[in-house]
Amino acid sequence: MISCAIKRDKFFKLFFQKSNYAQVPGSRDRAFPRIQKLMNSEKTDKLDGGNMGSELRYELEDVPKLRDLISISVQWLLVIAPILIIGGRIVAEMHYADAMEKTAYIQKVFFVSGLTLIAQLLIGHRLPIVLGPPAVLIVGIYATLESGLGTVYSSIAVCGIILSVFALSGKINSLQKLFTDNVITALLLLIAFSLIPLILEMLVSNKNALFNVFFAIFLVLVLFGVGRKMKSVWDSMILLALVFGSFAYLAIFPQDFNTEMPRFEFMFFSPSFEFSLRFDVLLVFLLCYLALAVNDISSIYSTGKIIKAENMEKRVKKGVSITGLSSLLSGLLGVIGTVNYTLSPGIIHTTKSSSRLALIPTGFALIVIAFIPSIIFVFSVIPKAVIASVFLLVLCSQIAIALTRIRIDDEESGFVIGFPILITVVISFLPPQIFENVPYAMKAFLGNSFLIGILLVLFLEHVIFKRGSLQSQKR
């Protein structure tokens, strides 16, 4: 009898999925409530991240086997290191002309990031999340360069203290209700689309621009094909992409790697920090840190919800407070701070692991690398086209996760998700001269496509298309 009932349920599920009758609003609810319940439960499982959870080899608190631990840790390192190199290099170029000073700046970025990552994994949000220099702080630093480095990094240190105190007060958890399924889904898509200009810049930054574009497309297609035929390869896809992609690219376009960098360097901490504050500069960074806080919260919530982590309020409180303390340290060392990236779900999906413990070796590796300029140099010579290809691969995984979570019950949900994505793309490709006459206190906001996208999603979801409590739960 039980077997017959199961077969009957499967038959009706298949029937309603294929038939036009399933398109009539409310028809299944009235005629076959049992079948509707079955189909809704299946859909809910997908929305809750059940698909990802069932595919993961290691859960949040699992300790991977030694071989897998090394592989997963290296892959996280190979994602985080280029982010630190790129972000650190952009800011270092603003400050210094000397190559050694630029390298020393990036060393300090690695050191702060390594300490922050370990602190987040052990006493912070305790989630597998990528961190790196936030774009909004890069904009803020660029906008306030004329005030002097002491004023810039003093403001960063003060804002870090303010952010940490605000998080520890517990008031930051009141923002949890803002992150509905629609908001989380939109955030996962927004981070992918907001990074398109960065990927494009890496592909077209030299004379081989056209080749770079097709190289990236070909490399990602090859990786998809290999992953399709050899399922076990997916666990090491990022590592394979960087290694074989770099060899292939450098075989076509050889480069000169001669360098006089020292093997070890322990004296990169500059003691010349001068505390200096200006109200207008501090105001700029307060606005930047408001955006950074929203970014940090959204990254923690989206990653936690994807892997079904518990005690999210506590994780957010501790995670954002560690971000603030990290900014205090980075300000004292005279470098840009770090923020949690929404990029993480794509890496979790690619590595098939959500183990936070697998990132602890990554954190220690970042600290060790901070004292070895030659290793930083090795990371810095990975072709930009290869790094762009890896970003494309990770973002494809992230988009796939977002699409499996989408629940479009009506046209309004489509507006909530679709409109911010379109605006994010538009702002991402606005000509820089548009912001020439904009006060730099607002440039950090108006020029940040990801921030504008987040604010639009929240405004649409909770103001324009606000629903009752019962309907909000369904969304």
Phi, psi and omega in degrees: 000317180297317179299318180297320180296319179296315179297322180295317179298318179297321180297312182292325176299314179296320181298312183287333177289329186264333188275158176290336180300332180290345182276347182283119184300128175081353184294319181291326180296321183282320189271316185227073182300329181294317180293320178300320179297319180297315183291322179295321180295324179293319180293320179297322179301320180293319182294328182279006178086018182298325180297315179294316182300322182287339182266345183289136176277330181227129178274182189305315185260007180285149173256110182297156173299156187307314181297315180292324179301315179296314181298312182294317180298318179296320180294318175298320179298319182287345172271315184289318184302311178298326177297316179293320179298312184293309180297315179296321181294320180300313182288320179299324178296330178290328189265321193231154174254334182282135183297322181293322178293323177295317179296318179298322178297314180294325176301315180294325176297317178298317182298310180297319181294320178297313178298317181295317180299314180297317179297319179295319183290328186263319184231356181266234181287341178056044179230154177281092185230133175291143173230161180178178180296129180282140180299325183294328176286326176300316178297317180297318178296316180299321183287341185242017183303324184295343181281345181102151185295323180300317180292319181299308186279340170293319178296320178297318180296316180296316179296327176297318178297315180299315180297318181295316179296318179298319180292316182292338178291343179089351182292338183292337180288345177294346179277354185301321184295344179288337190264079177279179178300319179298317182293315180298315179299315180297321180297319179298323179284322182299318182296326179292313183286329180288342179270358180303314179301322178296315178298317180297318179297321179293329183280327188249016185280356177225185186289347181265032189304310183297317178298319182301318180299311182287332175297315180297317179298313182296316182298316180295320178296319177298317179297319176299316181295316179296317179295328179292319182279327183235093185301325183293339182291334182304328182295336182239026187296319181296316178298314180298319181298316181290317184290301184289327176297318180294315179299316181295315183293316182289337174291328180276319180236083180299148180230155178270120184252019180296131181212150177250024180296140175290152180291320181229144180212116182252358186250041181268357180277112182278125180274010188269022181294131178238121180284127181206134181233140170231136186299317183295322178290318178299322179298318178302313183285334173296319176295319178298318182286337171296315176295320180297321179296317177298317178298315182297313180298315182296323179295316181293314181295315183295316179294316180298321181289324180298318183262010176060044177286148180262168177055049184294327179299316179294320180296318180295315180303311182286321182297313180291325178295321176294322176301318178296315179295325176297321178294324176299313180296315181295323177296319179294329179272353178077036178226166179291147180280186181237162177215155177285135184262143175283002181291343192301317182304326178295322179288321177300318180294322182289317182276349183059035181213131173248017181293121177289332182292337179290343180269348180298314174300327177298317178298315178295324178297321178298320179294317179297315180299328181302335181261005182233089182304328182296325178291319176301323178296320179300315178297324185288341181264002172299127183305139181299328179297325179288317177299318178299321178297319178295318177299319178299317180298313181294318181291329174298317177297321180293319177296321178299318178297315181298319182293328178287342180267346186297132176230090181270093179279334183203179182295327183297319178298324176297321177295317182300322182272319188285314185298313178300326179295316179298315180294323177300316178296318180299311181295326180300330185250016175292140178298140182302330184294343178298328184263010184297321184262010179275131177305138186293346175292336180255344183298325180297333178272302189295331181270000182260102185296323181294318179297314178300319178299316179300312182297321178295317179301312181296320180293316179293317185289322190249356179238294184292313183251034180296139181237175176290168184301319181293317180290325180296325178294324179292329180282000000 
